[in-house]
Amino acid sequence: MNKLTSVLLILTFCLSAAAHYLHLDPLIQFILSSIAVIFVAAFLGKATESVAHYAGERLGGFLNATFGNAAELIIAIFLVREGLYDMVKASLTGSIIGNLLLVLGLSIFLGGLKYKTQNFNESLAGMNGSLMTVAVIALFVPAVFLNTHTITENQTKTLSLLVAGILIVSYLAWILFSMVTHKDLLTDYSDGAEPDHGEKPKWSKTRSIIYLVAATVMVAFVSEWLVGTLESLTTQFGFSEVFVGAFLVAIIGNAAEHSAAVLLAMKNKIGAAVEIAVGSSLQIALFVAPILVFVSFFSGNTMDIVFTTIELAAIAVAVFISKSITQDGSTNWYEGLLLMAVYCILGVSFFLI
């Protein structure tokens, strides 16, 4: 980042903080925080790219997804403690479909405009698709059993805790599988050579990691300030809670992934871009959502893992189309356009609720 960008980053962050803590008009807070998110997300994207140079695309993408979701997890925990479970589930839904359709779609589209065809590990694409299918099944089963009155509401909460535990174990096992035992199988470099990232990063490994952590903390603060204005804006403009949770909160919470994945795809690092977009969705479905169930349990009022029919339909559609497009390990700009088209269809549908 050059000096001008660094100054704008600090300036917009401070202005957003001042607007929040001085309790200025919600619209002003929203505008300032939105601008701050753009610069903070760019900072995080640059830090992620630098870390990826030293750690490799897969680990770099994983770190970006993890640090990017940290902000969303913090926001969701605040919502859980306030008992806003419907908003939490809507935001989780929006995050999953946003990453699979908007982030991945935009990355593939812009990367495809610059490079005719972009390739990544086909085995990784297949495993990601299988994991997302498991996530859909895990979210689908409790809803079916409750809605058909096969089990009671209390039993649904027990089932939710068990499913949450199974998903967490599955996700931790996936990390072990992909990062340790079958690392070579899932790498994007079949010849085993180190990736050629072109020009050397301006930051050292230690500084890159420090900046990555610092950027994540800034994202967490700005996201919280921005989300805090949404309730007032929802009332003022008449948006539904589901639309706000599934699209506005999700887009804001995933701003970090948006910039990093797109920038990497435009540099022909589509493997890292896919790892960020799909990996983030997997982390939300298999780790973040289950963790929130346990957080609510220890808070004294267990949140079930039962999503509404439209939320399940949106997640299933996103998983189906993204799996179909990425399963061959090759992408082009038109496939990215198709993903964004599906996202627009869902967005309009949620808006009309």
VOPAGU-2260 file (C-alpha; in pm, 1 decimal, decimal comma):
REM VOPAGU-2260
SITE   aa  ch    i         X         Y         Z
SITE  MET   A    0       0,0       0,0       0,0
SITE  ASN   A    1     132,9     346,2     -85,7
SITE  LYS   A    2     140,3     635,8     158,9
SITE  LEU   A    3    -177,6     796,6      23,8
SITE  THR   A    4    -375,9     473,3      62,9
SITE  SER   A    5    -237,6     425,7     413,2
SITE  VAL   A    6    -341,7     778,8     511,6
SITE  LEU   A    7    -691,5     725,8     369,6
SITE  LEU   A    8    -716,5     393,9     554,5
SITE  ILE   A    9    -636,6     553,9     889,9
SITE  LEU   A   10    -848,4     862,4     818,1
SITE  THR   A   11   -1163,5     673,5     715,2
SITE  PHE   A   12   -1126,0     432,5    1008,0
SITE  CYS   A   13   -1096,6     721,2    1256,8
SITE  LEU   A   14   -1391,9     908,4    1101,9
SITE  SER   A   15   -1605,3     593,8    1119,6
SITE  ALA   A   16   -1507,5     545,5    1484,3
SITE  ALA   A   17   -1588,0     909,4    1565,6
SITE  ALA   A   18   -1929,1     886,2    1397,5
SITE  HIS   A   19   -2009,8     571,2    1594,5
SITE  TYR   A   20   -1896,9     683,7    1939,3
SITE  LEU   A   21   -2036,2    1036,8    1897,4
SITE  HIS   A   22   -2373,3     883,3    1797,1
SITE  LEU   A   23   -2411,4    1081,4    1477,1
SITE  ASP   A   24   -2703,7    1027,6    1239,9
SITE  PRO   A   25   -2727,8     657,0    1141,2
SITE  LEU   A   26   -2712,0     741,6     770,8
SITE  ILE   A   27   -2384,2     932,7     823,7
SITE  GLN   A   28   -2248,5     642,7    1028,5
SITE  PHE   A   29   -2347,7     400,9     752,9
SITE  ILE   A   30   -2178,5     603,7     476,5
SITE  LEU   A   31   -1854,6     658,8     672,0
SITE  SER   A   32   -1837,0     296,9     783,4
SITE  SER   A   33   -1902,9     173,5     429,3
SITE  ILE   A   34   -1614,3     383,2     296,2
SITE  ALA   A   35   -1391,7     259,4     580,2
SITE  VAL   A   36   -1478,4    -102,1     497,4
SITE  ILE   A   37   -1351,4     -52,9     141,2
SITE  PHE   A   38   -1007,0      63,2     255,1
SITE  VAL   A   39    -982,2    -186,0     541,7
SITE  ALA   A   40   -1080,5    -470,9     309,6
SITE  ALA   A   41    -815,6    -361,2      59,3
SITE  PHE   A   42    -560,0    -361,0     341,6
SITE  LEU   A   43    -662,8    -712,1     441,9
SITE  GLY   A   44    -647,1    -828,6      80,6
SITE  LYS   A   45    -292,6    -695,9      43,5
SITE  ALA   A   46    -184,8    -859,3     370,1
SITE  THR   A   47    -341,4   -1189,3     263,7
SITE  GLU   A   48    -163,7   -1182,6     -71,9
SITE  SER   A   49     165,5   -1118,3     104,3
SITE  VAL   A   50     109,1   -1405,7     349,5
SITE  ALA   A   51       7,8   -1632,5      60,4
SITE  HIS   A   52     343,8   -1563,5    -104,5
SITE  TYR   A   53     522,6   -1718,7     192,6
SITE  ALA   A   54     266,4   -1983,0     294,6
SITE  GLY   A   55     131,8   -2090,9     -46,3
SITE  GLU   A   56    -205,4   -2023,3    -205,6
SITE  ARG   A   57    -404,4   -2286,6     -14,0
SITE  LEU   A   58    -284,5   -2183,8     332,6
SITE  GLY   A   59    -305,1   -1817,2     236,5
SITE  GLY   A   60    -663,5   -1862,4     120,3
SITE  PHE   A   61    -749,2   -2053,1     436,8
SITE  LEU   A   62    -603,2   -1778,1     653,8
SITE  ASN   A   63    -798,6   -1513,6     463,8
SITE  ALA   A   64   -1124,8   -1706,2     501,3
SITE  THR   A   65   -1058,0   -1758,0     871,4
SITE  PHE   A   66    -960,7   -1400,2     947,0
SITE  GLY   A   67   -1240,0   -1267,9     725,0
SITE  ASN   A   68   -1500,0   -1479,0     906,0
SITE  ALA   A   69   -1368,5   -1366,8    1245,0
SITE  ALA   A   70   -1552,2   -1036,3    1200,6
SITE  GLU   A   71   -1874,4   -1211,1    1109,0
SITE  LEU   A   72   -1842,1   -1452,3    1401,7
SITE  ILE   A   73   -1799,7   -1162,5    1643,1
SITE  ILE   A   74   -2105,1    -985,5    1501,3
SITE  ALA   A   75   -2310,1   -1306,9    1515,6
SITE  ILE   A   76   -2214,1   -1369,1    1879,1
SITE  PHE   A   77   -2344,1   -1022,8    1969,0
SITE  LEU   A   78   -2670,8   -1100,1    1788,1
SITE  VAL   A   79   -2699,9   -1439,6    1960,1
SITE  ARG   A   80   -2658,2   -1284,1    2302,6
SITE  GLU   A   81   -2940,0   -1044,4    2217,8
SITE  GLY   A   82   -3159,3   -1338,2    2114,0
SITE  LEU   A   83   -3186,9   -1225,7    1750,3
SITE  TYR   A   84   -3171,9   -1583,1    1618,6
SITE  ASP   A   85   -3365,0   -1517,4    1296,4
SITE  MET   A   86   -3123,2   -1239,2    1203,5
SITE  VAL   A   87   -2828,4   -1468,5    1281,8
SITE  LYS   A   88   -2959,0   -1748,9    1059,7
SITE  ALA   A   89   -3039,4   -1505,7     781,3
SITE  SER   A   90   -2688,6   -1359,1     798,7
SITE  LEU   A   91   -2534,3   -1707,9     791,7
SITE  THR   A   92   -2747,3   -1792,2     488,8
SITE  GLY   A   93   -2644,1   -1470,5     319,4
SITE  SER   A   94   -2279,4   -1534,0     394,7
SITE  ILE   A   95   -2287,8   -1882,1     241,4
SITE  ILE   A   96   -2470,2   -1781,6     -76,5
SITE  GLY   A   97   -2279,2   -1453,2     -96,9
SITE  ASN   A   98   -1942,8   -1630,5     -97,4
SITE  LEU   A   99   -2052,1   -1906,2    -335,2
SITE  LEU   A  100   -2234,1   -1681,7    -581,9
SITE  LEU   A  101   -2117,1   -1319,9    -548,2
SITE  VAL   A  102   -1755,4   -1350,9    -432,0
SITE  LEU   A  103   -1676,1   -1659,7    -638,6
SITE  GLY   A  104   -1878,8   -1532,9    -934,5
SITE  LEU   A  105   -1715,0   -1190,5    -940,4
SITE  SER   A  106   -1368,8   -1345,0    -901,4
SITE  ILE   A  107   -1424,0   -1590,3   -1187,7
SITE  PHE   A  108   -1582,3   -1320,0   -1404,6
SITE  LEU   A  109   -1309,9   -1056,9   -1365,5
SITE  GLY   A  110   -1032,3   -1315,5   -1374,8
SITE  GLY   A  111   -1189,1   -1464,3   -1688,0
SITE  LEU   A  112   -1197,0   -1127,2   -1863,8
SITE  LYS   A  113    -819,8   -1108,3   -1829,0
SITE  TYR   A  114    -738,2   -1477,3   -1877,2
SITE  LYS   A  115    -941,1   -1687,3   -2122,6
SITE  THR   A  116    -936,5   -1998,2   -1901,0
SITE  GLN   A  117    -820,2   -2036,8   -1542,7
SITE  ASN   A  118    -743,2   -2375,4   -1388,7
SITE  PHE   A  119    -712,5   -2505,4   -1033,4
SITE  ASN   A  120    -693,0   -2841,6    -855,2
SITE  GLU   A  121    -981,1   -3065,7    -966,4
SITE  SER   A  122    -954,7   -3291,5    -660,3
SITE  LEU   A  123    -991,2   -2989,8    -432,4
SITE  ALA   A  124   -1299,1   -2876,7    -625,6
SITE  GLY   A  125   -1457,0   -3219,6    -582,6
SITE  MET   A  126   -1386,9   -3233,6    -209,0
SITE  ASN   A  127   -1524,3   -2881,6    -158,9
SITE  GLY   A  128   -1842,2   -2981,4    -340,5
SITE  SER   A  129   -1884,0   -3291,7    -123,3
SITE  LEU   A  130   -1835,9   -3092,1     196,0
SITE  MET   A  131   -2094,3   -2833,7      93,3
SITE  THR   A  132   -2338,7   -3115,7      16,8
SITE  VAL   A  133   -2284,8   -3249,6     370,3
SITE  ALA   A  134   -2354,5   -2900,4     505,7
SITE  VAL   A  135   -2683,5   -2883,6     312,5
SITE  ILE   A  136   -2784,7   -3224,8     448,7
SITE  ALA   A  137   -2698,1   -3119,8     804,4
SITE  LEU   A  138   -2914,1   -2806,4     774,5
SITE  PHE   A  139   -3193,8   -2984,6     588,1
SITE  VAL   A  140   -3252,7   -3279,9     824,3
SITE  PRO   A  141   -3346,1   -3088,5    1146,7
SITE  ALA   A  142   -3585,5   -2864,4     951,5
SITE  VAL   A  143   -3764,0   -3160,8     794,0
SITE  PHE   A  144   -3797,8   -3349,8    1122,4
SITE  LEU   A  145   -3934,2   -3044,2    1304,7
SITE  ASN   A  146   -4169,7   -2926,0    1029,8
SITE  THR   A  147   -4319,3   -3274,4     989,5
SITE  HIS   A  148   -4374,1   -3286,6    1367,2
SITE  THR   A  149   -4163,3   -3602,4    1388,4
SITE  ILE   A  150   -3979,8   -3457,5    1687,9
SITE  THR   A  151   -4064,7   -3188,6    1942,2
SITE  GLU   A  152   -3910,0   -2842,2    1967,4
SITE  ASN   A  153   -3698,8   -2944,2    2268,1
SITE  GLN   A  154   -3578,2   -3253,5    2085,0
SITE  THR   A  155   -3489,3   -3029,1    1790,2
SITE  LYS   A  156   -3255,2   -2828,4    2013,1
SITE  THR   A  157   -3091,1   -3151,8    2128,8
SITE  LEU   A  158   -3057,1   -3263,6    1767,1
SITE  SER   A  159   -2911,0   -2923,0    1678,9
SITE  LEU   A  160   -2640,2   -2959,8    1944,4
SITE  LEU   A  161   -2552,1   -3309,3    1820,0
SITE  VAL   A  162   -2544,0   -3198,8    1455,2
SITE  ALA   A  163   -2332,9   -2895,6    1551,3
SITE  GLY   A  164   -2082,3   -3119,6    1728,5
SITE  ILE   A  165   -2060,8   -3355,9    1430,4
SITE  LEU   A  166   -2005,9   -3065,1    1189,2
SITE  ILE   A  167   -1726,9   -2916,9    1401,1
SITE  VAL   A  168   -1548,0   -3253,7    1418,1
SITE  SER   A  169   -1594,3   -3295,2    1040,8
SITE  TYR   A  170   -1445,5   -2950,8     974,3
SITE  LEU   A  171   -1144,4   -3011,1    1200,1
SITE  ALA   A  172   -1090,9   -3346,7    1026,8
SITE  TRP   A  173   -1104,6   -3163,7     690,6
SITE  ILE   A  174    -829,6   -2927,8     803,3
SITE  LEU   A  175    -617,3   -3228,7     905,1
SITE  PHE   A  176    -691,5   -3402,3     574,0
SITE  SER   A  177    -627,9   -3103,7     347,7
SITE  MET   A  178    -337,1   -2943,5     531,7
SITE  VAL   A  179    -149,9   -3250,9     660,3
SITE  THR   A  180    -230,8   -3604,4     545,0
SITE  HIS   A  181    -332,7   -3525,1     183,7
SITE  LYS   A  182    -168,1   -3188,5     137,2
SITE  ASP   A  183      10,6   -3294,4    -183,6
SITE  LEU   A  184    -309,3   -3427,9    -339,5
SITE  LEU   A  185    -489,8   -3095,6    -297,5
SITE  THR   A  186    -208,7   -2856,6    -383,4
SITE  ASP   A  187    -245,7   -2639,3    -691,6
SITE  TYR   A  188     108,1   -2720,9    -803,7
SITE  SER   A  189     116,3   -3075,4    -932,3
SITE  ASP   A  190     489,8   -3074,7    -995,6
SITE  GLY   A  191     557,0   -2996,0    -629,7
SITE  ALA   A  192     743,3   -2676,6    -710,0
SITE  GLU   A  193     694,7   -2358,9    -519,2
SITE  PRO   A  194     451,2   -2116,8    -683,7
SITE  ASP   A  195     583,0   -1832,2    -885,7
SITE  HIS   A  196     409,0   -1524,0    -753,4
SITE  GLY   A  197     592,6   -1281,4    -975,9
SITE  GLU   A  198     727,7    -976,9    -794,4
SITE  LYS   A  199     838,8   -1019,0    -436,4
SITE  PRO   A  200     608,5    -877,9    -165,8
SITE  LYS   A  201     708,1    -548,5      -7,5
SITE  TRP   A  202     650,3    -684,6     343,0
SITE  SER   A  203     848,6    -946,1     530,7
SITE  LYS   A  204     681,0   -1263,4     657,5
SITE  THR   A  205     655,7   -1130,4    1014,7
SITE  ARG   A  206     521,3    -792,0     906,7
SITE  SER   A  207     270,8    -959,2     672,5
SITE  ILE   A  208     129,5   -1168,7     957,4
SITE  ILE   A  209     113,5    -866,7    1190,5
SITE  TYR   A  210     -67,6    -663,6     923,5
SITE  LEU   A  211    -307,4    -953,3     860,2
SITE  VAL   A  212    -402,4    -963,8    1228,1
SITE  ALA   A  213    -427,8    -583,7    1248,4
SITE  ALA   A  214    -646,9    -568,2     938,2
SITE  THR   A  215    -877,5    -835,6    1080,6
SITE  VAL   A  216    -920,5    -640,7    1403,2
SITE  MET   A  217   -1003,6    -327,4    1203,9
SITE  VAL   A  218   -1255,1    -521,7     994,7
SITE  ALA   A  219   -1420,3    -648,0    1313,4
SITE  PHE   A  220   -1461,9    -296,4    1451,9
SITE  VAL   A  221   -1583,7    -136,8    1128,2
SITE  SER   A  222   -1825,2    -423,3    1062,3
SITE  GLU   A  223   -1974,0    -389,4    1410,6
SITE  TRP   A  224   -2019,0     -13,4    1366,7
SITE  LEU   A  225   -2177,4     -64,9    1028,1
SITE  VAL   A  226   -2414,7    -338,0    1141,2
SITE  GLY   A  227   -2519,0    -117,3    1432,4
SITE  THR   A  228   -2673,5     128,0    1185,3
SITE  LEU   A  229   -2873,0    -132,0     993,5
SITE  GLU   A  230   -3170,0    -153,1    1231,3
SITE  SER   A  231   -3237,4     218,8    1196,9
SITE  LEU   A  232   -3192,2     205,2     820,2
SITE  THR   A  233   -3421,1     -98,5     800,2
SITE  THR   A  234   -3696,6      94,0     974,5
SITE  GLN   A  235   -3632,7     407,3     768,8
SITE  PHE   A  236   -3635,7     237,0     426,9
SITE  GLY   A  237   -3874,8     -48,9     504,1
SITE  PHE   A  238   -3643,9    -343,3     431,0
SITE  SER   A  239   -3740,5    -685,4     569,4
SITE  GLU   A  240   -3528,9    -842,0     844,7
SITE  VAL   A  241   -3457,1   -1143,6     625,8
SITE  PHE   A  242   -3329,6    -925,8     339,9
SITE  VAL   A  243   -3112,4    -722,2     576,9
SITE  GLY   A  244   -2966,4   -1032,9     739,7
SITE  ALA   A  245   -2920,5   -1238,7     424,6
SITE  PHE   A  246   -2781,4    -965,7     200,2
SITE  LEU   A  247   -2680,5    -637,8     366,6
SITE  VAL   A  248   -2519,1    -789,3     678,6
SITE  ALA   A  249   -2365,4   -1072,2     476,9
SITE  ILE   A  250   -2216,4    -845,0     210,0
SITE  ILE   A  251   -2073,8    -614,1     475,0
SITE  GLY   A  252   -1936,8    -900,9     681,1
SITE  ASN   A  253   -1772,0   -1055,8     375,2
SITE  ALA   A  254   -1618,4    -738,3     234,9
SITE  ALA   A  255   -1271,3    -868,6     317,7
SITE  GLU   A  256   -1318,2   -1185,4     112,4
SITE  HIS   A  257   -1466,3    -984,3    -173,8
SITE  SER   A  258   -1155,8    -776,7    -234,1
SITE  ALA   A  259    -893,1   -1042,8    -165,1
SITE  ALA   A  260   -1052,0   -1313,2    -383,1
SITE  VAL   A  261   -1112,3   -1075,8    -674,6
SITE  LEU   A  262    -760,1    -933,3    -662,8
SITE  LEU   A  263    -605,5   -1280,8    -656,6
SITE  ALA   A  264    -823,7   -1403,5    -945,6
SITE  MET   A  265    -721,2   -1103,5   -1157,1
SITE  LYS   A  266    -359,0   -1205,4   -1100,5
SITE  ASN   A  267    -438,3   -1555,4   -1232,0
SITE  LYS   A  268    -431,5   -1704,3    -880,8
SITE  ILE   A  269    -775,7   -1859,5    -919,7
SITE  GLY   A  270    -687,1   -2144,5    -683,8
SITE  ALA   A  271    -645,4   -1903,4    -394,4
SITE  ALA   A  272    -959,6   -1714,2    -495,6
SITE  VAL   A  273   -1165,0   -2034,7    -495,6
SITE  GLU   A  274   -1012,5   -2135,9    -163,3
SITE  ILE   A  275   -1119,9   -1802,2     -13,7
SITE  ALA   A  276   -1475,0   -1802,2    -151,1
SITE  VAL   A  277   -1563,6   -2170,2    -114,5
SITE  GLY   A  278   -1346,6   -2219,3     193,6
SITE  SER   A  279   -1522,4   -1930,2     365,7
SITE  SER   A  280   -1864,8   -2081,8     292,3
SITE  LEU   A  281   -1748,5   -2417,6     426,1
SITE  GLN   A  282   -1617,7   -2252,6     739,5
SITE  ILE   A  283   -1948,3   -2071,5     794,3
SITE  ALA   A  284   -2157,8   -2386,2     745,0
SITE  LEU   A  285   -1934,5   -2639,4     920,3
SITE  PHE   A  286   -1776,9   -2431,3    1195,7
SITE  VAL   A  287   -1922,1   -2083,8    1257,1
SITE  ALA   A  288   -2289,7   -2189,1    1260,9
SITE  PRO   A  289   -2224,3   -2486,2    1494,8
SITE  ILE   A  290   -2013,0   -2268,9    1724,8
SITE  LEU   A  291   -2302,2   -2022,2    1753,2
SITE  VAL   A  292   -2532,8   -2307,5    1856,9
SITE  PHE   A  293   -2298,8   -2388,2    2145,1
SITE  VAL   A  294   -2257,6   -2018,7    2232,4
SITE  SER   A  295   -2635,5   -1988,6    2263,9
SITE  PHE   A  296   -2645,2   -2310,2    2471,0
SITE  PHE   A  297   -2396,7   -2173,8    2723,9
SITE  SER   A  298   -2588,4   -1844,4    2725,3
SITE  GLY   A  299   -2889,5   -2031,3    2860,0
SITE  ASN   A  300   -3116,1   -2040,6    2554,1
SITE  THR   A  301   -3015,1   -2286,2    2281,3
SITE  MET   A  302   -3053,0   -2167,9    1923,8
SITE  ASP   A  303   -3171,6   -2451,3    1702,6
SITE  ILE   A  304   -3012,7   -2513,1    1366,1
SITE  VAL   A  305   -3348,7   -2510,5    1186,7
SITE  PHE   A  306   -3343,9   -2273,9     888,7
SITE  THR   A  307   -3653,9   -2157,8     703,0
SITE  THR   A  308   -3759,7   -2318,9     377,5
SITE  ILE   A  309   -3649,6   -2020,8     167,1
SITE  GLU   A  310   -3312,8   -2008,1     341,7
SITE  LEU   A  311   -3255,5   -2379,5     279,8
SITE  ALA   A  312   -3365,0   -2340,3     -81,8
SITE  ALA   A  313   -3121,5   -2050,7    -133,3
SITE  ILE   A  314   -2831,0   -2245,8      19,0
SITE  ALA   A  315   -2912,3   -2559,1    -182,5
SITE  VAL   A  316   -2933,3   -2360,0    -507,5
SITE  ALA   A  317   -2600,1   -2186,5    -436,8
SITE  VAL   A  318   -2425,8   -2515,7    -357,5
SITE  PHE   A  319   -2571,2   -2686,4    -666,0
SITE  ILE   A  320   -2469,1   -2422,3    -919,9
SITE  SER   A  321   -2125,7   -2350,6    -766,8
SITE  LYS   A  322   -2047,0   -2723,2    -750,4
SITE  SER   A  323   -2154,1   -2768,6   -1112,4
SITE  ILE   A  324   -1932,1   -2484,8   -1231,3
SITE  THR   A  325   -1616,8   -2561,0   -1030,3
SITE  GLN   A  326   -1612,3   -2942,2   -1035,3
SITE  ASP   A  327   -1399,4   -2962,1   -1352,2
SITE  GLY   A  328   -1125,7   -2740,5   -1208,0
SITE  SER   A  329   -1155,5   -2490,2   -1493,7
SITE  THR   A  330   -1336,5   -2155,5   -1511,4
SITE  ASN   A  331   -1411,4   -1875,8   -1756,9
SITE  TRP   A  332   -1583,3   -1537,3   -1739,7
SITE  TYR   A  333   -1924,0   -1667,2   -1851,7
SITE  GLU   A  334   -1941,1   -1913,0   -1560,4
SITE  GLY   A  335   -1875,1   -1625,2   -1323,6
SITE  LEU   A  336   -2157,8   -1432,1   -1487,0
SITE  LEU   A  337   -2394,6   -1726,2   -1431,2
SITE  LEU   A  338   -2311,2   -1736,1   -1059,8
SITE  MET   A  339   -2380,7   -1363,9   -1023,2
SITE  ALA   A  340   -2706,7   -1403,4   -1217,4
SITE  VAL   A  341   -2829,8   -1662,3    -966,2
SITE  TYR   A  342   -2726,8   -1429,4    -682,0
SITE  CYS   A  343   -2932,8   -1147,0    -834,8
SITE  ILE   A  344   -3234,1   -1378,2    -868,4
SITE  LEU   A  345   -3211,3   -1471,0    -500,7
SITE  GLY   A  346   -3150,8   -1108,2    -400,8
SITE  VAL   A  347   -3465,7    -985,7    -575,0
SITE  SER   A  348   -3665,4   -1272,8    -424,4
SITE  PHE   A  349   -3547,6   -1194,6     -69,7
SITE  PHE   A  350   -3609,3    -822,6    -123,9
SITE  LEU   A  351   -3973,2    -885,7    -211,5
SITE  ILE   A  352   -4039,8   -1081,2     109,2
